[in-house]
Structures are given as structure tokens and as C-alpha cells.
Amino acid sequence: MRNDIWSEEFGSATDEPILLIMGSMSQGILWPDEFVGRLTAGGRRVIRYDHRDTGRSRTYDFEKEPYTWEDIKDDVYRVMDAHGLDSAHLVCHSAGGLLGQLVAVERPERVRTLTVIGSSPLGGGEGGVIMRALMGQPQPEGSLPEPTPAFVDFFRALIAAPPATSRRERIETMIAEQRVLHGDALPFDEDAARRLQERIYDRARDLDAVVNHRLAAAARPDFEPVGVLHRIKAPTLVVEGTHEPAKPGHGALIAAAIPGARLLMIEGMGHTLPPEVHEELAEAVLAHTSAANG
């Protein structure tokens, strides 16, 4: 625990550093151990961390100590500082990709390369698109592509259902959510999903604290500046699964907006990082974060 943020690092301190930034309401261990191992075997110093109000990081009484996504973004700098990094390769997933994009805009000297996985373009209004889809409202012209019907149906039902209370019920709900985010192309390993969700449940200081991320988003709805992606100078790799359920087609929009960015579509991948994609994803990240590229 450094600066109230739990983190861990792997590999040699002299290797090229990669900071893994996970999505909203998500613990750092969602970066799979096997994927991290492939990166360290490729000569990278890898750091992953739990966002505030997730996992083993500090939990907040939001009413007494409110914060915004600006603060969650600043935690990226705090983690880097705690590990003695003036700069790093940022590898980001989902809403972590929004954080990575903004860091690359406002502090370009701290970003060696940027990799964005399963994310949306900064300033694109992703949250509004998903909320309107869940509420059955029409999308304004020019909005980002909507989530898939399976995604919408699941989260509509989840919102309408009585909240799970017991450990067993909550883990079953977490597994069901992982199944939907996994997509329908690759086999879903329910036993592995159960082990992961049990680990997430058991290591959380307060599992309910993750809702503070939603409160933080509401407290600063203008967190994402519009029309700034052309200012990103870091070499950028954008990764999207061909079966992305939450943000289908968003990767191409990110790649189109960042000068020189490259788009990689991974066959069968949804919004999670299953074992079937670890080799291809790790090889792409290793190539992108090579000293020659960075």
C-alpha cells in the first residue's frame, strides 16, 4: 500500500516499465496473472494497482470525502511516483483507457507509449450512450455505437432485480456479469470465473464502495474534454475484440482520432481478457512497448 493505493510490481526494476490501468469499479487483479507473466517474461517491469474504493486500496465515506474522476486520474500519477517512475508505458482497459488518454493529453512527458483496450474515445459520451440504451431512449445523431442487445438485456434485468445480499448470491451475480462481458465467441470457463470472482469478493475491503466511482462521475460530468485526442503524441495501440459487447466499434474511433494510432482487432475477444487472447495481446503489447518504439 503506497499513498493509500494498493499496488504490486513484477519483473526487474531495470526493465521497461508498464503501468496497467483497469476500468471503473475494477480491481487490478483483473489483469490476469498469466498475461502479466508473459509481459515480465518479455522483459518488462509490470505494475498493477487497485483503484481507490476497490480491492485493498483505501475506501472512502463519499459523503464526508467526495471526489471526482479527476482524482481517480491523479491516482495514476501517485502510483507512478510511488514506484519512482518519471514515465511509463500505459496499458489501459475500459474506463482505464479514458484515464490513459487524458494522462497522455495533459502530461505527455509521462507516457512512453499508450495501449488502450476495450475502451471509448475521450469526450465521446460513453456513459450517456450506455444509460440511454438501458433506458430505451433514442440516441442523438453522432452518438457512439450502442452496447449489444445481450449487454442491454442483462443490465436492465440486473437493475430491476432485488439486490443480491449473501456472498453466494453476489458471486453468482458477478459470474453472470463476467459471462455477458466475455461475449459469445469463445468458451466461457465458469470454474475459472468463479475462482476469480471469489478472489475479488474476498480481497475487497468493502465491495459496496465501488459505487463511489459512479458518484464521482456524477460529481464531475465534464471530466472528459472533447476534441483533444489529436494532441496525443505517444505511440498508441488501440485493441478491440471482434465480439466486444459493451463498446462495439469504439476502438476504431479512438484510432482515427489519435495521429498515427494503430488498431488491432482480436478475434473472439469480448470485454474481458480470457486465456485464449493472452498470447496475442501480450505479443502486441511487447512489440508496442519495445525500446525502439517507446
N, C-alpha and C positions, 0 to 999 in steps of 0.2 A: 504494500500500500504506500503510494507516494502522492502527496498532495491530496489525500482523500480519494484518489483514484487507484483502484487495483489494476496492476499490470504485471506481465511476465515477459521475459525475453528468452530467445533461443539462438544458438549459434555463437560464433566468435565475435567479440567486440570490435575486431578489425575488419569484419566483412561489411559489404554494402548494407545499410540499414533499411528495412522495410517496416513501416508502421501500418498495421491492419486496423481499419476503422469500420466497425459493424454498424448495422442500421438502428433505427429508432426502437427503443424498448427492448434491445437485444444485448445479451451478454457476449463478451469477447470470445468465449469458448465455442460460439457458433462458427468461428473459423476452425475447421476440422483439424485435429491433430495430424492426420496423415498429410493434408495439404501443407500445413506448417512444416512438417518434416521434410517434404520434398523441397521446399524453399531453402531450408537450412542446409540440406544435402547439396544444394546447388550453390552454396557459398554466400548465403545471405544471413544477416543478423535480423531476426524477426521479433517484433514486439506486438502483442495484442493486449487489449485492455477492456475492462467493463466501464461503460458509460456511467455517469452518476445516476443513482436510483436504479441501477441494475446490478445483479450479481453481488460481488463482495465490495463494490465501491460504496461510498457514503450515500445514505438515504436522507432525504430532506422532508421536513414538515413544510409543504409548499405554501401554506397559508402564512407561516411566520417567515419563511425564507424563499420567496418566489424567485424564479429565474426564467430565462428565455433560451431559445436555441442559440442565441449569440453566446451565452455562457457555455453551452454544450460544445459549440465550435471552439471556444477558447480553451476548453479542456484538451483539445488536440495539441495545442502549444504547450500546455502544462505537462502532458505526458512526454513530449519530445524533450522539454527542458529537464525533466526528472531523469531521463536516460542520457543526458548530456549530448543531445543531438541538435546541432545548428540547422540541419536539414535532413530530409529522409525521402525515400520513395513512399508515396502514399498509395495504398491499395484499399479500396473502399467498396462497401456493399450497401445497396439500397439507399436509405436516407444517409448513411455514411458517405455515399457518393456526393450528396449535396454539400456536406461538410468539406469533403476533399476539394470539390470545385471552388467553394468560396475561399478556402485557405490558399488555393493556387492563384486566385484572383488578387487577394489582399496582401499575401505575403509570398510572392513568387520566389524569393531567395531561400525559402524554407522547403521548397518542393523540388526534388530532383527529377522525379517522374510522377505521373498520375495514372492510376488504373482505376476505372470506375466499372463496377459490376452490378447489373440488375438495378440500375438507378434511373433517375429522371433528370432532364436538364434544369439547371439552376434557374429559378424565376419562372418556371413553366406552369406553376399552379397545380402540382400533382395532387396535393391534399384535397383541393376543391373538386378535382375530377373524380377522385375515388368517392368522396362524400356524396356528390350529385348522383353518381352511379348507384350507390347504396340506397339513396332516397328515391330513385326512379325519376329524377329530374333531367330535363334536356341539357345537353352540354352546349355552351356558347360556341359559335363558329371559331375555329382555330384552336380549340382545346386539344390537349394531349389525348392520345388514344385511351379508351376506357379499359378497365380490367376485363378479364374474360367472364362469361356468364357463370362459370363454376365458382370463381372467386366471389362474385357479387352474391350469388345464392347462398354460399356458405356464411359469409359475414352478415348478411341480412338475418339469417336464421340464428346466428350466434348472438346478435344484438337483441333479438326478440325472446330468446330463451332465458329462463331463470339462471342467475349466475351459479357456476359450479362452486362448491364450498369445501369439500373434502379433498385431501391430497390425491386420492384415486380419481375423482371426478375432474379435477383440474388438469392432471396429467393426461387423462383421456382427451380432454378438450385441446390441449397443446399438441398432442399427436395428430388429432384430426386437422388442426390448422396447418401443421407441417405437411400433411398429406396433400392438402389443397395447394400449398405453395410449391410443393415438389413438382407439380404438373403431372400430366398423364402419359408421358412418353417412356420414361424409364421405370423399371420396377421399384416399388416402394418397400423398403425394408422396415417393417413395423417393429421388429425386435430392436434394431439399431435406433429407431426413432424413440422407442420407449426408454432405452438407456440414456439417450441424450436429454430427453425432457425430464427424466428423474434427476439427472445431474443438475440441470438448470434449476429445477424446483428446490433441490436440497442445498444448493450453494448460495441461493438468494438470501440476502439479509431480510428483505421484505419484498415478496413477489408482487404485492399490490402497488409498490412505489413506482413501477414503470409508467403508470397512468400520468405521472407528473410530466412526462415528455409531451403528452397531449396538451396539458395545461400550459406548458412552456411555449408550445406552438401557438396557442390561442393568445398568449400574452404578447407575442411579437409576430403578428401575421405577415408583416412586411420584411421578415428575416431574409428572404431570398431576393436579392437585387435582380432586376430584369435587364437583359441585353448586355451582359458583361462577359460572356464566355469567350468572346473574341480576344479578350485580354489575357487569357491563359497562355503562358509561354512554355510551360513544362511539356515535354513529350507525353502525349496522352494516348492510352489504350482504353477503349470502351468495349465491354464484354456484355453480351446479352444471350440468354438461352433461346433456342428456337421455340420453346414451349413456355415462355415467361407468362404467368397468369396475372400478375399484378400491374406490370408496366410494359405491356407488349408494344414494341416499336419505339420505345423511348430512347433506346441506345443509339439508333441511327440519328435521332435529332441532336443528341449530345455531340456525336462525332461530327455532324455537319456544322455545328456552331463553333467548335474549337479548331483553330488553324492547325492543319497537319495531323489531326487525330485519326487513329485507325480503329475501325470497327471489327470485332471478332464475334461471330455467331457460333455458339457451341451447340451442336446437335443434341437434342433431347433434354437439355437443361431447362429447369423451370426457374423458380426464385430461390432455390436452396442450392447447397454445394455438396451433392452426393458423391460417393466414391468414384462413380463412373466418369466424372469430369475432372477429378483431381490432377491426373497426369497432363491432360491438355491445358488446363488452366494454369498449373504450375509452370509448365514449359513456356507458356506465353508470357507469364509474369517474369520469369527468369530472363528471357530474351529481352523483354522491355526494360528491365532494370539493370541490364548489363552496364559495366563502367563506360563502354564506348557510347551507349545510348544516353546514359544519365549524365 
